[in-house]
Amino acid sequence: MIVSTTSPQVPRPRQLSALPPQVARAIAFTVVVIVGGLGGLLGYALGTYNCSDDCSLRSGTFLLIGAVAGAIGSAVMAVLALRAMGEWNEIRDRERAGHAPN
């Protein structure tokens, strides 16, 4: 007869947190990086659109502006979405605990 010396694991209650899941944060970070890159690509294309001479400074400036603008814009949207997820989770947790507003 084999006797187990380990005690059965009792599930611990989940700690309440306003943080969204790590997967959601990783996806948001990835989206910000991708949109920043696409903004840089668009900025570079706009910088070289009507240029016949050496326009490396102009193209680089437009690339930088496009990348920063795209990254900032998508970061704002990602933060708003993650905050909404946190609030939805908090409301759901309150409803499950019986503390929902009437």
Backbone as ProteinMPNN parsed JSONL, in Angstrom:
{"seq_chain_A": "MIVSTTSPQVPRPRQLSALPPQVARAIAFTVVVIVGGLGGLLGYALGTYNCSDDCSLRSGTFLLIGAVAGAIGSAVMAVLALRAMGEWNEIRDRERAGHAPN", "coords_chain_A": {"N_chain_A": [[0.838, -1.167, 0.0], [0.59, 2.173, -0.904], [1.292, 5.181, 0.58], [0.491, 8.518, 0.54], [2.428, 11.326, 1.334], [1.964, 13.934, 0.988], [-0.14, 16.691, 1.503], [-3.516, 17.268, 0.471], [-4.036, 19.761, -1.983], [-5.434, 22.794, -1.216], [-7.555, 24.981, -2.837], [-6.639, 28.329, -3.09], [-8.266, 31.424, -2.4], [-8.735, 33.764, -5.026], [-6.739, 36.651, -5.245], [-7.951, 39.928, -5.076], [-7.557, 42.249, -7.639], [-6.862, 45.119, -9.565], [-5.447, 44.9, -11.815], [-5.211, 43.925, -15.209], [-5.223, 40.677, -16.852], [-2.023, 39.013, -17.416], [-1.637, 38.11, -20.014], [-3.303, 39.78, -21.51], [-2.012, 42.211, -21.094], [0.42, 41.681, -22.342], [-0.416, 41.323, -24.984], [-1.389, 43.894, -25.499], [1.005, 45.393, -25.323], [2.408, 44.285, -27.489], [0.758, 45.086, -29.601], [1.064, 47.881, -29.452], [3.763, 48.132, -30.169], [3.704, 47.101, -32.798], [1.912, 48.875, -34.096], [3.329, 51.235, -33.76], [5.54, 50.678, -35.402], [4.227, 50.471, -37.884], [3.276, 53.083, -38.09], [5.701, 54.407, -38.308], [6.531, 53.396, -40.784], [4.561, 54.468, -42.452], [5.072, 57.196, -42.032], [7.664, 57.358, -43.127], [7.084, 56.745, -45.8], [5.488, 58.952, -46.457], [7.384, 60.94, -46.153], [9.177, 60.473, -48.227], [7.658, 60.731, -50.467], [7.292, 62.934, -52.381], [9.905, 63.522, -53.223], [12.907, 64.177, -54.839], [15.636, 64.5, -54.612], [18.361, 63.849, -52.278], [16.811, 62.881, -49.529], [17.113, 62.061, -46.888], [17.149, 63.133, -44.28], [14.649, 64.387, -44.101], [12.958, 62.181, -44.574], [13.681, 60.553, -42.421], [12.893, 62.165, -40.286], [10.108, 62.274, -40.67], [9.602, 59.569, -40.407], [10.255, 59.13, -37.698], [8.411, 60.842, -36.422], [5.992, 59.678, -37.291], [6.219, 57.099, -36.186], [6.314, 57.615, -33.408], [3.877, 58.975, -33.035], [2.039, 56.984, -33.81], [2.613, 54.973, -31.918], [2.047, 56.287, -29.493], [-0.676, 56.903, -29.804], [-1.838, 54.315, -30.071], [-1.061, 53.294, -27.615], [-2.529, 54.817, -25.81], [-5.118, 53.946, -26.432], [-4.833, 51.249, -25.76], [-4.342, 51.37, -22.988], [-6.784, 52.414, -22.114], [-8.486, 50.311, -22.847], [-7.441, 48.224, -21.27], [-7.894, 49.211, -18.711], [-10.68, 49.239, -18.715], [-11.139, 46.491, -18.853], [-10.153, 45.754, -16.336], [-12.003, 47.06, -14.664], [-14.371, 45.753, -15.405], [-13.8, 43.178, -14.509], [-13.632, 43.69, -11.767], [-16.254, 44.497, -11.182], [-17.624, 42.15, -11.815], [-16.5, 40.441, -9.899], [-17.465, 41.642, -7.574], [-20.203, 41.225, -7.918], [-20.313, 38.449, -7.768], [-19.558, 38.113, -5.136], [-21.679, 39.168, -3.864], [-21.917, 41.877, -3.411], [-22.887, 43.757, -5.143], [-23.992, 46.852, -6.566], [-27.32, 48.126, -6.103]], "CA_chain_A": [[0.0, 0.0, 0.0], [1.362, 3.403, -1.019], [0.684, 6.272, 1.341], [0.994, 9.821, 0.106], [2.773, 12.198, 2.459], [1.604, 15.32, 0.676], [-1.527, 17.012, 1.832], [-4.233, 17.738, -0.716], [-3.944, 21.218, -2.141], [-6.682, 23.521, -1.067], [-7.468, 26.17, -3.688], [-6.665, 29.61, -2.387], [-9.106, 32.403, -3.086], [-8.001, 34.672, -5.894], [-6.6, 37.996, -4.695], [-8.566, 40.952, -5.895], [-6.582, 43.154, -8.22], [-7.368, 45.889, -10.687], [-4.604, 44.631, -12.97], [-5.729, 42.955, -16.17], [-4.356, 39.496, -16.945], [-0.729, 39.226, -18.053], [-1.771, 37.884, -21.455], [-3.874, 40.995, -22.084], [-0.966, 43.237, -21.099], [1.398, 41.317, -23.382], [-1.029, 41.618, -26.282], [-1.421, 45.355, -25.647], [2.368, 45.827, -25.619], [2.715, 43.874, -28.855], [0.008, 45.952, -30.516], [1.699, 49.2, -29.441], [5.0, 48.033, -30.954], [3.354, 46.909, -34.204], [1.338, 50.122, -34.62], [4.44, 52.183, -33.852], [6.278, 50.345, -36.621], [3.417, 50.852, -39.043], [3.298, 54.545, -38.148], [7.003, 54.78, -38.855], [6.511, 53.07, -42.209], [3.728, 55.48, -43.098], [5.816, 58.454, -41.993], [8.75, 57.269, -44.107], [6.48, 56.84, -47.132], [5.09, 60.345, -46.674], [8.6, 61.748, -46.257], [9.846, 60.244, -49.511], [6.66, 60.757, -51.533], [7.537, 63.948, -53.401], [11.292, 63.901, -53.055], [13.746, 63.7, -55.939], [17.032, 64.559, -54.18], [18.64, 63.105, -51.06], [15.85, 63.334, -48.506], [17.229, 61.17, -45.738], [16.755, 63.843, -43.062], [13.2, 64.568, -44.153], [12.334, 60.864, -44.409], [13.921, 60.117, -41.049], [12.051, 62.96, -39.392], [8.742, 61.799, -40.821], [9.567, 58.224, -39.835], [10.233, 59.268, -36.243], [7.121, 61.423, -36.02], [4.948, 58.675, -37.512], [6.356, 56.007, -35.216], [5.941, 58.105, -32.079], [2.44, 59.254, -33.032], [1.324, 55.71, -33.835], [2.799, 54.286, -30.646], [1.313, 57.002, -28.433], [-2.117, 56.719, -30.03], [-2.255, 52.952, -29.731], [-0.859, 53.102, -26.182], [-3.688, 55.412, -25.129], [-6.252, 53.041, -26.615], [-4.562, 50.022, -25.008], [-4.538, 51.66, -21.57], [-8.225, 52.516, -21.874], [-9.065, 48.967, -22.934], [-7.013, 47.447, -20.101], [-8.621, 49.726, -17.531], [-12.056, 48.75, -18.814], [-11.104, 45.076, -18.464], [-10.013, 45.7, -14.888], [-13.272, 47.447, -14.048], [-15.343, 44.68, -15.628], [-13.46, 42.089, -13.593], [-13.99, 44.107, -10.419], [-17.713, 44.455, -11.071], [-18.003, 40.739, -11.8], [-16.117, 39.894, -8.598], [-18.41, 42.156, -6.573], [-21.483, 40.54, -8.098], [-20.171, 37.088, -7.245], [-19.464, 38.181, -3.677], [-22.943, 39.672, -3.328], [-21.774, 43.278, -3.05], [-23.194, 44.566, -6.323], [-24.92, 47.936, -6.276], [-28.713, 47.873, -6.502]], "C_chain_A": [[0.893, 1.243, 0.0], [0.601, 4.523, -0.312], [1.326, 7.571, 0.888], [1.264, 10.692, 1.327], [2.427, 13.65, 2.191], [0.138, 15.54, 1.004], [-2.236, 17.491, 0.565], [-4.198, 19.266, -0.777], [-5.325, 21.834, -2.072], [-6.58, 24.763, -1.936], [-7.581, 27.442, -2.861], [-7.588, 30.566, -3.125], [-8.235, 33.373, -3.882], [-7.939, 36.044, -5.247], [-7.238, 38.99, -5.644], [-7.497, 41.924, -6.373], [-7.233, 43.875, -9.388], [-6.54, 45.654, -11.94], [-5.285, 43.656, -13.919], [-4.785, 41.754, -16.246], [-3.057, 39.797, -17.702], [-0.804, 39.03, -19.561], [-2.321, 39.137, -22.123], [-2.834, 42.11, -22.129], [0.087, 42.953, -22.154], [0.858, 41.605, -24.772], [-1.052, 43.117, -26.524], [-0.032, 45.891, -25.983], [2.749, 45.495, -27.056], [2.009, 44.759, -29.872], [0.635, 47.344, -30.576], [2.972, 49.183, -30.282], [4.683, 47.914, -32.444], [2.812, 48.203, -34.802], [2.401, 51.21, -34.698], [5.273, 51.938, -35.094], [5.522, 50.716, -37.878], [3.339, 52.363, -39.194], [4.615, 55.057, -38.7], [7.088, 54.513, -40.344], [5.692, 54.09, -42.988], [4.437, 56.825, -43.124], [6.958, 58.47, -43.003], [8.211, 57.405, -45.526], [6.053, 58.269, -47.438], [6.311, 61.252, -46.847], [9.297, 61.606, -47.586], [8.903, 60.376, -50.7], [7.03, 61.711, -52.662], [8.98, 64.418, -53.371], [12.114, 63.329, -54.209], [15.229, 63.709, -55.571], [17.244, 63.655, -52.967], [17.77, 63.649, -49.931], [15.93, 62.471, -47.254], [16.817, 61.856, -44.438], [15.243, 64.007, -42.997], [12.49, 63.228, -43.908], [12.504, 60.354, -42.985], [13.07, 60.861, -40.048], [10.605, 62.495, -39.461], [8.586, 60.393, -40.239], [9.451, 58.304, -38.317], [8.897, 59.819, -35.751], [5.998, 60.414, -36.175], [5.003, 57.553, -36.501], [5.909, 56.439, -33.824], [4.437, 58.357, -31.997], [1.635, 57.96, -33.014], [1.418, 54.988, -32.505], [2.018, 54.964, -29.523], [-0.188, 56.8, -28.589], [-2.59, 55.328, -29.657], [-2.049, 52.666, -28.248], [-2.025, 53.676, -25.386], [-4.89, 54.478, -25.233], [-6.061, 51.749, -25.816], [-4.785, 50.239, -23.513], [-6.023, 51.76, -21.245], [-8.891, 51.146, -21.908], [-8.686, 48.129, -21.716], [-7.697, 47.92, -18.827], [-10.067, 49.253, -17.537], [-12.124, 47.276, -18.421], [-10.998, 44.928, -16.953], [-11.301, 46.051, -14.169], [-14.33, 46.371, -14.23], [-15.069, 43.511, -14.692], [-13.841, 42.438, -12.162], [-15.496, 44.048, -10.208], [-18.198, 43.012, -10.992], [-17.664, 40.102, -10.456], [-17.06, 40.379, -7.501], [-19.761, 41.472, -6.683], [-21.426, 39.123, -7.539], [-20.116, 37.066, -5.719], [-20.747, 38.707, -3.04], [-22.889, 41.125, -2.915], [-22.093, 44.206, -4.21], [-24.143, 45.693, -5.932], [-26.319, 47.602, -6.782], [-29.154, 48.784, -7.599]], "O_chain_A": [[1.827, 1.353, 0.795], [-0.575, 4.769, -0.581], [2.55, 7.701, 0.859], [0.438, 10.784, 2.235], [2.579, 14.501, 3.067], [-0.702, 14.664, 0.798], [-1.599, 18.065, -0.319], [-4.315, 19.954, 0.237], [-6.249, 21.435, -2.781], [-5.626, 25.528, -1.801], [-8.491, 27.603, -2.048], [-7.678, 30.517, -4.352], [-7.142, 33.746, -3.456], [-8.947, 36.553, -4.757], [-7.081, 38.9, -6.862], [-6.643, 42.361, -5.602], [-8.053, 43.305, -10.108], [-6.885, 46.149, -13.013], [-5.872, 42.667, -13.478], [-3.66, 41.821, -15.75], [-3.001, 40.715, -18.521], [-0.105, 39.715, -20.308], [-1.851, 39.52, -23.195], [-2.781, 42.871, -23.095], [0.594, 43.875, -22.792], [1.591, 42.078, -25.64], [-0.766, 43.569, -27.633], [0.095, 46.761, -26.845], [3.338, 46.317, -27.757], [2.594, 45.138, -30.887], [0.726, 47.926, -31.657], [3.229, 50.125, -31.031], [5.33, 48.564, -33.265], [3.213, 48.589, -35.9], [2.373, 52.029, -35.617], [5.671, 52.886, -35.772], [6.11, 51.221, -38.834], [3.338, 52.871, -40.315], [4.646, 56.02, -39.466], [7.654, 55.314, -41.088], [6.096, 54.522, -44.068], [4.405, 57.52, -44.139], [7.192, 59.483, -43.661], [8.803, 58.093, -46.358], [6.236, 58.746, -48.558], [6.266, 62.221, -47.605], [9.954, 62.546, -48.034], [9.318, 60.153, -51.837], [7.071, 61.289, -53.818], [9.238, 65.616, -53.487], [12.024, 62.14, -54.515], [16.006, 62.975, -56.181], [16.409, 62.802, -52.667], [17.99, 64.759, -49.446], [14.907, 62.185, -46.632], [16.199, 61.226, -43.579], [14.634, 63.788, -41.95], [11.539, 63.155, -43.13], [11.576, 59.787, -42.41], [12.58, 60.28, -39.079], [9.949, 62.339, -38.431], [7.554, 60.071, -39.649], [8.626, 57.61, -37.722], [8.328, 59.318, -34.782], [5.143, 60.297, -35.298], [3.97, 57.101, -36.009], [5.2, 55.7, -33.142], [3.796, 57.998, -31.009], [0.653, 57.852, -32.28], [0.425, 54.451, -32.014], [1.401, 54.292, -28.698], [-0.89, 56.554, -27.608], [-3.621, 55.171, -29.002], [-2.792, 51.87, -27.673], [-2.458, 53.083, -24.398], [-5.594, 54.245, -24.25], [-7.02, 51.216, -25.259], [-5.358, 49.379, -22.843], [-6.472, 51.249, -20.219], [-9.762, 50.855, -21.088], [-9.523, 47.399, -21.184], [-8.04, 47.112, -17.963], [-10.617, 48.906, -16.492], [-13.057, 46.857, -17.735], [-11.668, 44.085, -16.356], [-11.655, 45.414, -13.177], [-15.105, 46.103, -13.312], [-15.999, 42.92, -14.143], [-14.321, 41.58, -11.421], [-15.96, 43.595, -9.161], [-19.079, 42.69, -10.195], [-18.447, 39.312, -9.928], [-17.415, 39.617, -6.602], [-20.396, 41.171, -5.672], [-22.377, 38.656, -6.913], [-20.575, 36.114, -5.088], [-20.887, 38.693, -1.817], [-23.734, 41.572, -2.14], [-21.608, 45.337, -4.245], [-25.001, 45.514, -5.067], [-26.479, 46.883, -7.769], [-30.298, 48.701, -8.048]]}, "name": "protein", "num_of_chains": 1, "seq": "MIVSTTSPQVPRPRQLSALPPQVARAIAFTVVVIVGGLGGLLGYALGTYNCSDDCSLRSGTFLLIGAVAGAIGSAVMAVLALRAMGEWNEIRDRERAGHAPN"}
